[in-house]
Amino acid sequence: MSTSANPFHLPLSISQVFELVKQLPAEHKKKLIKALQKEDKENGEIPEEHKAIVRKRIKNSKASELLDWDKSNKQITFNSIPKVATILLNTLRVLINQYLRALAVSPKR
């Protein structure tokens, strides 16, 4: 068994781990999610090139287009996911159009 695919030497595939997690009670799933998020925050380093991209996007954005993260995060619920997906798709369309304009190519409709 390759250590890169499974560094813990467990005889389980990732899909088997997912199946095990699905069987956990809701409260245990919440604890697992919180623990994973905490670990990501503690161990996750964002590469400088990614930070530079975000800083450039913020610099080039209009204040009227920015959303307050704390306010937006509180509004996101499982019931709001379709609305959030629509917003994300619309944002993606805007970004693609900006990218195409930057390349001096007009988008096809």
C-alpha positions in Angstrom: 0.0 0.0 0.0 1.4 3.4 -1.0 2.0 5.8 1.9 1.1 8.8 -0.3 -2.4 7.4 -0.9 -3.0 6.4 2.7 -0.4 7.8 5.1 -2.0 6.0 8.1 -1.7 2.5 6.7 -5.4 1.9 7.2 -6.9 -0.9 5.1 -9.6 1.6 3.9 -10.1 3.6 0.8 -11.3 7.2 1.0 -14.8 6.1 -0.2 -14.9 3.5 2.7 -14.0 6.3 5.1 -16.8 8.4 3.7 -19.2 5.5 4.2 -18.1 5.2 7.8 -18.6 8.9 8.4 -22.1 8.7 6.9 -23.0 6.2 9.6 -22.0 8.5 12.4 -24.7 10.3 14.4 -25.3 13.9 13.4 -23.6 15.2 16.6 -20.4 13.2 15.9 -20.4 14.5 12.3 -20.6 18.0 13.6 -17.7 17.4 16.0 -15.7 15.8 13.1 -16.3 18.8 10.8 -15.3 21.3 13.5 -12.1 19.3 14.3 -11.2 19.2 10.6 -11.9 22.9 10.1 -9.8 23.7 13.2 -7.0 21.5 11.9 -7.2 23.2 8.5 -6.9 26.6 10.1 -4.0 25.6 12.3 -2.1 23.7 9.5 -3.3 25.4 6.4 -0.8 27.8 4.9 -2.0 29.8 1.9 0.6 30.1 -0.8 1.9 33.6 -1.4 0.9 33.5 -5.1 -2.7 32.8 -4.1 -2.6 35.6 -1.6 -1.3 37.9 -4.3 -4.2 36.9 -6.7 -6.8 37.7 -4.0 -5.1 41.0 -3.1 -5.1 42.0 -6.8 -8.8 41.1 -7.1 -9.7 43.1 -4.0 -7.7 46.0 -5.3 -9.5 45.9 -8.7 -13.0 45.3 -7.3 -15.6 48.0 -6.6 -16.6 48.5 -3.0 -20.3 48.2 -4.0 -19.6 44.6 -5.3 -18.0 43.4 -2.0 -20.0 41.5 0.6 -19.3 41.5 4.3 -18.1 38.0 5.1 -19.6 37.8 8.6 -23.0 38.9 7.5 -22.9 36.7 4.4 -21.7 33.7 6.3 -24.6 34.0 8.7 -27.1 34.0 5.8 -25.9 30.8 4.3 -28.0 27.8 5.3 -28.8 24.5 3.7 -32.0 26.0 2.4 -30.1 28.9 0.9 -27.6 26.7 -1.1 -29.6 27.0 -4.4 -29.6 30.8 -4.0 -25.9 30.8 -3.1 -25.2 28.6 -6.2 -27.0 31.0 -8.4 -25.0 33.9 -7.0 -21.8 32.0 -7.5 -22.7 31.1 -11.1 -23.5 34.8 -11.8 -20.2 35.9 -10.3 -18.4 33.3 -12.3 -20.1 34.6 -15.5 -19.0 38.1 -14.6 -15.4 37.0 -14.0 -15.3 35.0 -17.3 -16.6 38.0 -19.2 -13.9 40.2 -17.5 -11.3 37.7 -18.4 -12.4 37.5 -22.0 -12.5 41.3 -22.3 -9.0 41.4 -20.9 -8.0 39.0 -23.7 -9.8 41.3 -26.2 -12.2 38.4 -27.1 -15.9 39.0 -27.0 -18.0 36.3 -25.3 -20.4 34.3 -27.5 -24.0 34.2 -26.4 
